[in-house]
Amino acid sequence: MAGSGWLIYWPVANRTAAAATFGLEYLQMESNKYEIRIEVVTKYVVDQSEPDIGRYVFAYTITIENLGDLPARLVSRHWIITDANGKVQEVTGDGVVGEQPHLKPGETFRYSSAAVLETPVGAMQGSYRMETDNGTSFDAPIPPFTLAVPGVLH
């Protein structure tokens, strides 16, 4: 949640004594300084796919939005692409589509790319390495998303 911060709890050794005073110790940290939202839309590309030889092409469009308080540049990417046979491809590199977009708070960047699988179903996940203007680096996780030929999954 934007602006809510992280709340990290540590269990207290003597719960009986602690219950009478504070119950739990906690540390409040500002998480909204480094908050990146990532949205993904996928599409099976029929005209570039050749199922007879195990070639399935999926396009994906990613929207990256800086919801944090600090400007940040997308420095690099790390993808883990897994097909239905368990074959894993790892892709790393500078930026995305030849760019290292700099996003001020509230700004978005959208790009499209593609992945080729040997099966009609697979998944992608990964992270973007971000760097703030003051040199602080952090990872923006990309949660797993599915790549699937329409009608294959029910």
C-alpha positions as MATLAB code, in Angstrom:
seq = 'MAGSGWLIYWPVANRTAAAATFGLEYLQMESNKYEIRIEVVTKYVVDQSEPDIGRYVFAYTITIENLGDLPARLVSRHWIITDANGKVQEVTGDGVVGEQPHLKPGETFRYSSAAVLETPVGAMQGSYRMETDNGTSFDAPIPPFTLAVPGVLH';
ca = [
       0.000    0.000    0.000;
       1.433    3.337   -0.953;
       2.484    5.404    2.006;
       1.773    2.731    4.609;
       5.403    1.780    5.299;
       6.706   -1.574    6.469;
       5.961   -2.865    9.917;
       8.449   -5.485   11.075;
       7.708   -7.364   14.307;
      10.178   -9.234   16.492;
       8.887  -11.694   19.060;
       9.677  -10.636   22.605;
      11.540  -13.205   24.733;
       9.370  -12.766   27.831;
       5.845  -12.480   26.456;
       4.210  -12.251   29.904;
       6.269   -9.273   30.993;
       6.067   -7.689   27.564;
       2.283   -8.008   27.417;
       2.024   -5.752   30.450;
       4.054   -3.047   28.717;
       4.308   -3.078   24.936;
       3.375   -6.576   23.726;
       5.676   -6.505   20.707;
       8.698   -4.524   19.721;
       8.540   -3.051   16.244;
      10.526   -1.038   13.771;
       8.779    1.319   11.386;
      10.577    1.882    8.080;
       9.627    4.000    5.110;
       8.984    1.606    2.230;
       7.326    4.141   -0.046;
      10.712    5.707   -0.878;
      11.324    2.725   -3.191;
       7.980    1.610   -4.544;
       7.705    0.390   -8.136;
       4.499   -1.069   -9.594;
       4.834   -3.452  -12.527;
       1.895   -4.472  -14.699;
       2.137   -7.117  -17.412;
      -0.117   -7.917  -20.367;
       0.721  -10.981  -22.480;
      -0.352  -12.158  -25.920;
       0.296  -15.308  -27.930;
       1.754  -14.356  -31.327;
       0.179  -16.819  -33.754;
       1.855  -15.594  -36.958;
       5.388  -16.006  -35.498;
       4.754  -19.325  -33.754;
       5.340  -22.777  -35.236;
       3.772  -25.336  -32.894;
       4.770  -28.258  -35.175;
       8.425  -27.631  -34.326;
       7.898  -26.513  -30.733;
       8.130  -22.751  -31.245;
       5.647  -20.647  -29.307;
       6.101  -16.872  -29.356;
       4.593  -14.679  -26.669;
       4.609  -10.902  -26.654;
       4.390   -9.025  -23.402;
       3.865   -5.370  -22.604;
       5.130   -4.096  -19.287;
       4.157   -0.870  -17.579;
       6.529    0.294  -14.853;
       5.276    3.007  -12.515;
       7.283    4.781   -9.844;
       4.957    5.047   -6.841;
       7.830    5.948   -4.539;
       9.064    9.268   -3.266;
      12.399    9.226   -5.113;
      13.302    9.318   -8.814;
      14.850    6.044   -9.983;
      16.517    4.673  -13.113;
      15.972    1.125  -14.363;
      19.585   -0.023  -14.628;
      19.261   -3.721  -15.460;
      16.892   -6.650  -15.752;
      16.904  -10.284  -14.658;
      14.339  -12.685  -16.099;
      13.680  -16.332  -15.305;
      11.626  -17.943  -18.064;
      10.334  -21.484  -17.514;
       8.446  -23.657  -20.004;
       6.061  -26.532  -19.230;
       8.915  -29.054  -19.528;
      10.805  -27.279  -16.754;
      13.408  -25.814  -19.102;
      14.687  -22.586  -17.568;
      16.199  -19.647  -19.431;
      17.804  -16.803  -17.518;
      18.135  -13.452  -19.212;
      20.138  -10.572  -17.760;
      21.205   -7.304  -19.261;
      21.362   -3.559  -19.077;
      18.040   -1.739  -19.109;
      15.106   -2.838  -21.244;
      14.715   -2.603  -25.030;
      17.947   -0.601  -25.264;
      16.872    1.994  -22.702;
      17.483    2.759  -19.041;
      14.390    4.805  -18.266;
      14.543    7.397  -15.484;
      11.235    7.622  -13.648;
      10.320   10.527  -11.416;
       7.680    9.858   -8.753;
       4.358    9.247  -10.505;
       5.910    8.612  -13.943;
       5.447    5.471  -15.993;
       7.410    3.705  -18.702;
       5.880    1.132  -21.046;
       7.660   -1.260  -23.379;
       6.968   -4.433  -25.313;
       9.142   -7.453  -25.928;
       8.758  -11.178  -26.574;
       9.768  -14.598  -25.340;
      10.023  -17.846  -27.289;
       9.123  -21.137  -25.596;
       9.211  -24.766  -26.707;
       5.844  -25.471  -25.058;
       2.389  -23.832  -25.267;
       2.525  -22.843  -21.595;
       5.209  -21.241  -19.477;
       5.916  -18.562  -16.931;
       8.166  -15.560  -16.457;
       9.341  -13.756  -13.356;
      12.277  -11.649  -12.368;
      13.358   -8.236  -11.196;
      14.554   -4.853  -12.294;
      17.596   -3.317  -10.625;
      16.712    0.286   -9.903;
      19.008    3.113   -8.807;
      17.941    6.366   -7.206;
      19.531    9.693   -8.055;
      21.591    9.494   -4.848;
      23.075    6.124   -5.900;
      20.968    3.810   -3.739;
      20.172    0.548   -5.561;
      17.143   -1.665   -4.966;
      15.384   -4.514   -6.741;
      11.827   -4.154   -8.036;
      10.446   -7.720   -8.133;
       8.403   -8.898  -11.097;
       5.952  -11.502   -9.778;
       5.423  -14.656  -11.870;
       3.038  -14.368  -14.797;
       1.763  -17.001  -17.209;
       2.427  -17.312  -20.915;
      -0.207  -19.574  -22.512;
      -1.713  -20.320  -25.878;
      -5.419  -19.384  -25.642;
      -7.600  -22.374  -24.751;
      -4.739  -24.487  -23.376;
      -5.398  -23.629  -19.724;
      -8.900  -23.993  -18.334;
];
